[in-house]
Amino acid sequence: MRQSAKSQVRNRAAVSEIKKLRRTLLEAVSKKDVAASEGALKKFFSAADKACKRGMIRKNNCIRRKNRASALVRALKQAPAAGAS
């Protein structure tokens, strides 16, 4: 098997894992489960950073995905505080 083909398989698996973790995060946010969403966010950050470090996704792409994910969790954390006031 050619080296590029091996890399392609590895890269697709990593990007697929990031997408799966993002879906898990979105499900936790939609259920308004703060603890689960924070755990999912941590796993998502780890996978995204590893993929970025290994060159599977671009740096700015990684930063954008992480910012959008953290904004969702941040909004979820602030929502109960705003509703209680």
Contacts in CASP RR format, 6 or more apart in sequence:
PFRMAT RR
TARGET T0000
AUTHOR 0000-0000-0000
METHOD contacts of the structure
MODEL  1
MRQSAKSQVRNRAAVSEIKKLRRTLLEAVSKKDVAASEGALKKFFSAADK
ACKRGMIRKNNCIRRKNRASALVRALKQAPAAGAS
10 56 0 8 1.000
11 56 0 8 1.000
14 47 0 8 1.000
14 50 0 8 1.000
14 51 0 8 1.000
14 54 0 8 1.000
14 56 0 8 1.000
15 51 0 8 1.000
15 56 0 8 1.000
15 57 0 8 1.000
17 47 0 8 1.000
18 44 0 8 1.000
18 47 0 8 1.000
18 48 0 8 1.000
18 51 0 8 1.000
18 57 0 8 1.000
18 65 0 8 1.000
21 40 0 8 1.000
21 43 0 8 1.000
21 44 0 8 1.000
21 47 0 8 1.000
22 44 0 8 1.000
22 65 0 8 1.000
22 69 0 8 1.000
24 40 0 8 1.000
24 43 0 8 1.000
24 44 0 8 1.000
25 37 0 8 1.000
25 40 0 8 1.000
25 41 0 8 1.000
25 44 0 8 1.000
25 69 0 8 1.000
25 72 0 8 1.000
25 73 0 8 1.000
26 72 0 8 1.000
28 36 0 8 1.000
28 37 0 8 1.000
28 39 0 8 1.000
28 40 0 8 1.000
29 37 0 8 1.000
29 72 0 8 1.000
29 73 0 8 1.000
29 76 0 8 1.000
32 76 0 8 1.000
32 79 0 8 1.000
34 73 0 8 1.000
34 76 0 8 1.000
34 77 0 8 1.000
34 80 0 8 1.000
37 72 0 8 1.000
37 73 0 8 1.000
37 76 0 8 1.000
38 73 0 8 1.000
41 69 0 8 1.000
41 70 0 8 1.000
41 73 0 8 1.000
44 66 0 8 1.000
44 69 0 8 1.000
45 66 0 8 1.000
45 69 0 8 1.000
48 57 0 8 1.000
48 62 0 8 1.000
48 65 0 8 1.000
48 66 0 8 1.000
49 62 0 8 1.000
51 57 0 8 1.000
51 62 0 8 1.000
52 58 0 8 1.000
52 59 0 8 1.000
52 61 0 8 1.000
52 62 0 8 1.000
57 65 0 8 1.000
END
